Amino acid sequence: MNPKTPNSPNLSQGYGYLKQDKWFVFLLIVVSVVLCYFFVDRKLVLFFHEHSFRRFRIIHYIQDLPVYLLYLCPLLLLYGLIQLIRKQQTTWNLFCLVVPLSLLFSALIKPYFKLPFGHYWPETFKNNNPSFIHNQAYGFHPFQRGIAYESFPSGHCLMIFCFAALCIYYYPQLKWLWLTCCMLVILGLVLLNYHFLSDIIAGSYIGYTLGKGYIGLSKKIRILRMQ
């Protein structure tokens, strides 16, 4: 029997702290979303409706960065598969496998994160959807289907934060570049009134969590594991 020394690490205690940190972040996100929903969202949307930035085309391109990434996914995946067949296991080749697979899967499951909430949009964009600006429609309508109920959480933020989490894992030295991409997408969505702030906060958290989950999964698959 080996008694513990005062300096010996307690792994179970460390894991407990890690779980507590995750729960603290989750509760912080929930509180932030609730506060934004009741006190910030509508005021912010009204402000940017009165000070329209939609005439600036560059902002439209910036906030659509996640869409452009999805367009690149098939090409990156094809390259990654070719390198996998050739057994070339570099960081870039693994990146070209894991990142497009993760983004494509996230795009596939994204609607299922929106369905339980059924949140109206800030403004009317498609098919005369009801919105806060044009119909004073505001609130959650759980499990209502249709384009009108897909504001929460933000799919664009989900995708870009998922991408950033993966990129930081593979290329941590470029962390500020990946975070800048996230901030630009958020700025574009806010300036163009495409989402409420609560949508953005929730989408960002879900996306980052998904990205970390994909990283954990890739570590368990031998052909996707970084050496």
C-alpha positions as CSV (number, residue, x, y, z in Angstrom):
1,M,0.0,0.0,0.0
2,N,1.5,3.3,-1.1
3,P,0.2,6.3,0.9
4,K,-0.3,9.5,-1.1
5,T,2.3,12.1,-0.6
6,P,1.2,15.7,-0.2
7,N,2.5,16.6,-3.6
8,S,1.0,13.7,-5.5
9,P,-1.6,14.8,-8.1
10,N,-5.2,13.8,-7.5
11,L,-6.5,13.1,-11.0
12,S,-10.1,12.6,-10.0
13,Q,-10.1,15.9,-8.2
14,G,-8.7,17.6,-11.3
15,Y,-11.4,16.0,-13.5
16,G,-14.0,17.3,-11.0
17,Y,-12.6,20.8,-11.4
18,L,-12.8,20.4,-15.2
19,K,-16.4,19.3,-15.0
20,Q,-17.2,22.3,-12.7
21,D,-15.6,24.7,-15.2
22,K,-17.7,23.3,-18.0
23,W,-20.9,23.6,-16.0
24,F,-20.0,27.2,-15.0
25,V,-19.5,28.1,-18.6
26,F,-22.8,26.5,-19.6
27,L,-24.6,28.3,-16.8
28,L,-22.9,31.6,-17.8
29,I,-24.1,31.1,-21.4
30,V,-27.7,30.3,-20.3
31,V,-27.8,33.4,-18.0
32,S,-26.4,35.6,-20.9
33,V,-29.0,34.3,-23.3
34,V,-31.8,34.9,-20.8
35,L,-30.6,38.5,-20.1
36,C,-30.2,39.3,-23.7
37,Y,-33.7,37.9,-24.5
38,F,-35.4,40.1,-22.0
39,F,-33.3,43.2,-21.9
40,V,-31.0,43.5,-25.0
41,D,-32.2,41.7,-28.1
42,R,-35.1,44.0,-29.1
43,K,-33.3,47.3,-28.3
44,L,-30.2,46.2,-30.3
45,V,-32.3,45.1,-33.3
46,L,-34.3,48.4,-33.3
47,F,-31.0,50.4,-33.2
48,F,-29.5,48.6,-36.2
49,H,-32.8,48.8,-38.0
50,E,-32.8,52.6,-37.7
51,H,-29.0,52.7,-38.6
52,S,-29.0,50.4,-41.6
53,F,-25.7,48.9,-42.7
54,R,-27.2,46.8,-45.5
55,R,-25.9,49.1,-48.2
56,F,-22.4,48.0,-47.5
57,R,-22.0,44.8,-49.6
58,I,-18.7,43.8,-47.9
59,I,-20.6,43.1,-44.6
60,H,-22.8,40.7,-46.5
61,Y,-19.8,38.8,-47.8
62,I,-18.1,38.8,-44.3
63,Q,-21.1,37.3,-42.5
64,D,-21.4,34.6,-45.1
65,L,-17.9,33.2,-44.4
66,P,-19.3,29.9,-43.0
67,V,-21.2,29.4,-46.3
68,Y,-17.9,29.7,-48.3
69,L,-16.2,27.3,-46.0
70,L,-19.0,24.7,-46.8
71,Y,-18.3,25.2,-50.5
72,L,-14.7,24.3,-49.9
73,C,-15.4,21.2,-47.9
74,P,-15.7,18.7,-50.8
75,L,-12.4,19.8,-52.3
76,L,-10.6,19.6,-49.0
77,L,-12.1,16.3,-48.2
78,L,-11.2,14.9,-51.6
79,Y,-7.6,16.0,-51.1
80,G,-7.5,14.5,-47.6
81,L,-8.8,11.2,-48.8
82,I,-6.2,11.0,-51.5
83,Q,-3.5,11.7,-48.9
84,L,-5.0,9.1,-46.6
85,I,-4.8,6.5,-49.4
86,R,-1.2,7.5,-49.9
87,K,-0.6,7.2,-46.1
88,Q,0.6,10.8,-45.8
89,Q,-0.3,11.7,-42.3
90,T,0.7,15.3,-41.9
91,T,-1.1,18.0,-39.9
92,W,-2.5,19.6,-43.1
93,N,-3.7,16.2,-44.5
94,L,-5.5,15.4,-41.2
95,F,-6.9,18.9,-41.2
96,C,-8.3,18.3,-44.7
97,L,-10.1,15.2,-43.4
98,V,-11.4,16.1,-40.0
99,V,-12.5,19.8,-40.6
100,P,-14.7,19.2,-43.7
101,L,-16.3,16.1,-42.2
102,S,-17.0,18.0,-39.1
103,L,-18.5,21.0,-40.9
104,L,-20.6,19.0,-43.2
105,F,-22.0,16.9,-40.3
106,S,-22.7,20.1,-38.3
107,A,-24.6,21.6,-41.3
108,L,-26.6,18.4,-41.4
109,I,-27.6,18.5,-37.7
110,K,-27.9,22.3,-37.4
111,P,-31.7,22.3,-37.9
112,Y,-32.2,20.0,-35.0
113,F,-30.7,22.5,-32.6
114,K,-33.2,25.1,-33.8
115,L,-36.3,22.9,-33.7
116,P,-36.7,22.8,-29.9
117,F,-36.8,26.6,-29.7
118,G,-38.8,27.9,-32.6
119,H,-37.6,31.5,-32.3
120,Y,-38.8,34.3,-34.6
121,W,-36.3,36.3,-36.7
122,P,-35.4,40.0,-36.1
123,E,-36.5,41.0,-39.6
124,T,-38.4,39.6,-42.6
125,F,-36.1,38.0,-45.1
126,K,-37.8,35.1,-46.8
127,N,-41.4,34.3,-47.8
128,N,-42.8,37.1,-45.7
129,N,-41.7,35.4,-42.5
130,P,-43.0,36.9,-39.3
131,S,-40.4,39.0,-37.5
132,F,-40.0,41.4,-34.6
133,I,-39.4,44.5,-36.8
134,H,-42.3,43.9,-39.3
135,N,-44.9,42.0,-37.2
136,Q,-43.7,42.6,-33.6
137,A,-43.4,38.8,-33.5
138,Y,-41.0,37.9,-30.7
139,G,-40.6,34.8,-28.6
140,F,-40.1,31.0,-28.6
141,H,-42.5,28.5,-30.1
142,P,-40.9,25.1,-29.4
143,F,-41.0,22.4,-32.1
144,Q,-42.7,24.7,-34.6
145,R,-41.4,23.9,-38.1
146,G,-40.7,26.3,-40.9
147,I,-38.3,29.0,-41.9
148,A,-40.1,31.5,-39.6
149,Y,-38.9,29.6,-36.5
150,E,-35.2,29.2,-37.2
151,S,-33.5,32.2,-35.7
152,F,-32.2,30.5,-32.5
153,P,-29.4,29.5,-32.3
154,S,-27.5,31.1,-35.1
155,G,-26.4,28.5,-37.6
156,H,-23.6,30.8,-39.0
157,C,-22.1,31.2,-35.5
158,L,-22.4,27.5,-34.9
159,M,-20.5,26.7,-38.1
160,I,-17.7,29.4,-37.7
161,F,-17.0,28.6,-34.0
162,C,-16.9,24.9,-34.8
163,F,-14.4,25.7,-37.5
164,A,-12.4,27.9,-35.2
165,A,-12.2,25.2,-32.5
166,L,-10.9,22.7,-35.0
167,C,-8.4,25.2,-36.5
168,I,-7.0,26.2,-33.1
169,Y,-6.4,22.5,-32.4
170,Y,-4.5,21.9,-35.6
171,Y,-2.8,25.3,-36.0
172,P,-2.8,27.0,-32.5
173,Q,-0.1,29.5,-33.6
174,L,-2.8,31.1,-35.8
175,K,-5.4,31.3,-33.0
176,W,-6.0,35.0,-33.4
177,L,-6.7,34.5,-37.1
178,W,-9.4,32.0,-36.3
179,L,-10.9,34.1,-33.6
180,T,-10.9,37.1,-35.9
181,C,-13.0,35.2,-38.4
182,C,-15.5,34.5,-35.6
183,M,-15.7,38.1,-34.6
184,L,-16.1,39.2,-38.2
185,V,-19.1,36.9,-38.7
186,I,-20.7,38.0,-35.4
187,L,-20.2,41.7,-36.4
188,G,-21.8,41.1,-39.8
189,L,-24.8,39.3,-38.3
190,V,-25.4,42.1,-35.8
191,L,-24.9,45.0,-38.2
192,L,-27.2,43.4,-40.8
193,N,-29.9,42.4,-38.2
194,Y,-29.8,38.8,-39.2
195,H,-29.8,37.5,-35.7
196,F,-30.6,38.6,-32.1
197,L,-27.6,38.7,-29.8
198,S,-29.0,35.7,-27.8
199,D,-29.0,33.7,-31.0
200,I,-25.4,34.5,-31.6
201,I,-24.3,33.7,-28.0
202,A,-26.1,30.3,-28.1
203,G,-24.9,29.4,-31.6
204,S,-21.3,30.3,-30.8
205,Y,-21.3,28.1,-27.7
206,I,-22.9,25.1,-29.4
207,G,-20.5,25.4,-32.4
208,Y,-17.4,25.6,-30.1
209,T,-18.6,22.6,-28.1
210,L,-19.2,20.6,-31.2
211,G,-15.7,21.4,-32.5
212,K,-14.2,20.2,-29.2
213,G,-16.3,17.1,-29.4
214,Y,-15.0,16.3,-33.0
215,I,-11.5,16.8,-31.8
216,G,-12.0,14.3,-29.0
217,L,-13.5,11.8,-31.4
218,S,-10.7,12.2,-33.9
219,K,-8.2,11.4,-31.2
220,K,-9.9,8.0,-30.8
221,I,-9.7,7.1,-34.5
222,R,-6.2,5.9,-35.3
223,I,-6.1,7.2,-38.9
224,L,-7.2,10.6,-37.8
225,R,-5.0,10.9,-34.8
226,M,-2.1,13.4,-34.8
227,Q,1.2,11.8,-34.1
